Amino acid sequence: MSAEVNGFLDGVERDPLSDLFQMVACPKINLWDSPDREKVVATYDHGTPILILDEAENSDGRLFLKVRPIFSLRRGWVSENFVVRSINNAQGHR
């Protein structure tokens, strides 16, 4: 993948049945050590620009993305539900 911003961490509630629909329900988003989420390695704010480095399914079949915030060298895994991909990378979005 290219070394340009290709997404943002996103804590907006997308469930239309939720009282928090279209509001920032998760202002802080955890990055995990693996797609199976054993240990939090970092926490970043909603809206943090990221590089998407890899993707993998966890043992439950949920898609996780390996990401790195553009201002940090720390890497971690986050559920695809907490990422909005940039338009120039939308074709790869599942």
SEKE-998450 format. One record per residue (C-alpha): residue number from 1; x, y, z; residue in three letters. Coordinates in pm, 1 decimal. Layout:
{rofi NUM {X Y Z} "Ala"}
...
REM end
This chain:
{rofi 1 {0.0 0.0 0.0} "Met"}
{rofi 2 {112.8 357.0 -59.5} "Ser"}
{rofi 3 {256.9 582.2 210.3} "Ala"}
{rofi 4 {-20.2 841.2 187.5} "Glu"}
{rofi 5 {-310.4 896.1 424.4} "Val"}
{rofi 6 {-565.5 638.8 320.3} "Asn"}
{rofi 7 {-812.0 649.0 605.4} "Gly"}
{rofi 8 {-924.5 794.9 935.2} "Phe"}
{rofi 9 {-1018.8 641.5 1267.7} "Leu"}
{rofi 10 {-1392.8 688.8 1302.9} "Asp"}
{rofi 11 {-1608.1 655.6 1614.2} "Gly"}
{rofi 12 {-1939.4 763.9 1459.6} "Val"}
{rofi 13 {-2240.8 543.0 1539.0} "Glu"}
{rofi 14 {-2382.0 398.1 1216.5} "Arg"}
{rofi 15 {-2676.9 200.7 1356.8} "Asp"}
{rofi 16 {-2992.4 397.2 1262.1} "Pro"}
{rofi 17 {-3176.1 243.5 1558.4} "Leu"}
{rofi 18 {-2926.8 386.5 1807.1} "Ser"}
{rofi 19 {-2999.2 703.9 2003.1} "Asp"}
{rofi 20 {-2646.1 810.7 1906.1} "Leu"}
{rofi 21 {-2695.4 758.7 1531.1} "Phe"}
{rofi 22 {-2454.1 978.3 1332.4} "Gln"}
{rofi 23 {-2292.6 1109.8 1653.1} "Met"}
{rofi 24 {-1941.5 1040.7 1778.1} "Val"}
{rofi 25 {-2012.6 754.1 2014.3} "Ala"}
{rofi 26 {-1647.6 648.8 2047.5} "Cys"}
{rofi 27 {-1418.9 952.5 2082.3} "Pro"}
{rofi 28 {-1118.2 727.8 2162.2} "Lys"}
{rofi 29 {-1037.1 419.5 1955.1} "Ile"}
{rofi 30 {-809.4 136.0 2064.3} "Asn"}
{rofi 31 {-543.9 -26.2 1849.4} "Leu"}
{rofi 32 {-482.7 -389.7 1937.1} "Trp"}
{rofi 33 {-184.0 -624.0 1920.9} "Asp"}
{rofi 34 {-363.6 -860.5 1681.9} "Ser"}
{rofi 35 {-701.6 -905.3 1511.9} "Pro"}
{rofi 36 {-802.0 -1127.1 1806.3} "Asp"}
{rofi 37 {-762.7 -830.7 2045.2} "Arg"}
{rofi 38 {-562.6 -964.6 2336.0} "Glu"}
{rofi 39 {-388.4 -639.7 2435.6} "Lys"}
{rofi 40 {-443.2 -268.8 2364.9} "Val"}
{rofi 41 {-120.4 -120.9 2224.6} "Val"}
{rofi 42 {-241.0 239.2 2177.9} "Ala"}
{rofi 43 {-547.6 463.6 2188.8} "Thr"}
{rofi 44 {-611.6 745.9 1942.9} "Tyr"}
{rofi 45 {-878.3 1010.4 1888.8} "Asp"}
{rofi 46 {-1170.4 991.0 1649.1} "His"}
{rofi 47 {-1058.0 1152.4 1323.4} "Gly"}
{rofi 48 {-692.7 1047.6 1347.9} "Thr"}
{rofi 49 {-548.6 1013.4 994.7} "Pro"}
{rofi 50 {-399.1 670.0 933.4} "Ile"}
{rofi 51 {-209.2 455.9 689.4} "Leu"}
{rofi 52 {-367.7 116.2 626.1} "Ile"}
{rofi 53 {-89.3 -140.8 617.3} "Leu"}
{rofi 54 {-266.1 -477.0 604.7} "Asp"}
{rofi 55 {-594.4 -652.9 669.7} "Glu"}
{rofi 56 {-694.0 -986.7 820.7} "Ala"}
{rofi 57 {-995.3 -1162.0 965.6} "Glu"}
{rofi 58 {-998.6 -1253.1 1332.8} "Asn"}
{rofi 59 {-1111.2 -1590.6 1468.3} "Ser"}
{rofi 60 {-1474.9 -1465.7 1461.1} "Asp"}
{rofi 61 {-1450.2 -1379.4 1091.6} "Gly"}
{rofi 62 {-1450.1 -1000.3 1146.7} "Arg"}
{rofi 63 {-1221.6 -790.7 929.1} "Leu"}
{rofi 64 {-945.2 -597.9 1106.9} "Phe"}
{rofi 65 {-703.1 -349.9 955.8} "Leu"}
{rofi 66 {-342.9 -303.1 1058.9} "Lys"}
{rofi 67 {-292.5 73.2 1075.5} "Val"}
{rofi 68 {-39.3 337.3 1168.7} "Arg"}
{rofi 69 {-137.8 694.0 1255.6} "Pro"}
{rofi 70 {54.1 931.4 1027.5} "Ile"}
{rofi 71 {217.6 1109.9 1323.5} "Phe"}
{rofi 72 {332.7 792.5 1500.0} "Ser"}
{rofi 73 {544.1 484.9 1437.2} "Leu"}
{rofi 74 {316.4 273.5 1657.2} "Arg"}
{rofi 75 {113.9 13.9 1469.2} "Arg"}
{rofi 76 {-188.8 -184.9 1570.1} "Gly"}
{rofi 77 {-505.9 -357.6 1458.2} "Trp"}
{rofi 78 {-852.5 -200.7 1454.0} "Val"}
{rofi 79 {-1191.7 -329.8 1341.5} "Ser"}
{rofi 80 {-1283.0 -206.8 994.5} "Glu"}
{rofi 81 {-1599.1 -64.8 1158.4} "Asn"}
{rofi 82 {-1381.5 206.6 1314.7} "Phe"}
{rofi 83 {-1215.5 314.1 989.1} "Val"}
{rofi 84 {-1333.6 536.6 708.4} "Val"}
{rofi 85 {-1119.3 486.0 402.2} "Arg"}
{rofi 86 {-1020.9 782.8 189.3} "Ser"}
{rofi 87 {-1204.7 814.1 -139.9} "Ile"}
{rofi 88 {-890.9 733.5 -338.5} "Asn"}
{rofi 89 {-885.0 391.0 -165.0} "Asn"}
{rofi 90 {-1258.9 321.8 -153.7} "Ala"}
{rofi 91 {-1238.3 53.9 -422.6} "Gln"}
{rofi 92 {-1062.9 -178.9 -177.8} "Gly"}
{rofi 93 {-1327.9 -130.7 93.9} "His"}
{rofi 94 {-1538.4 -436.7 172.9} "Arg"}
REM end
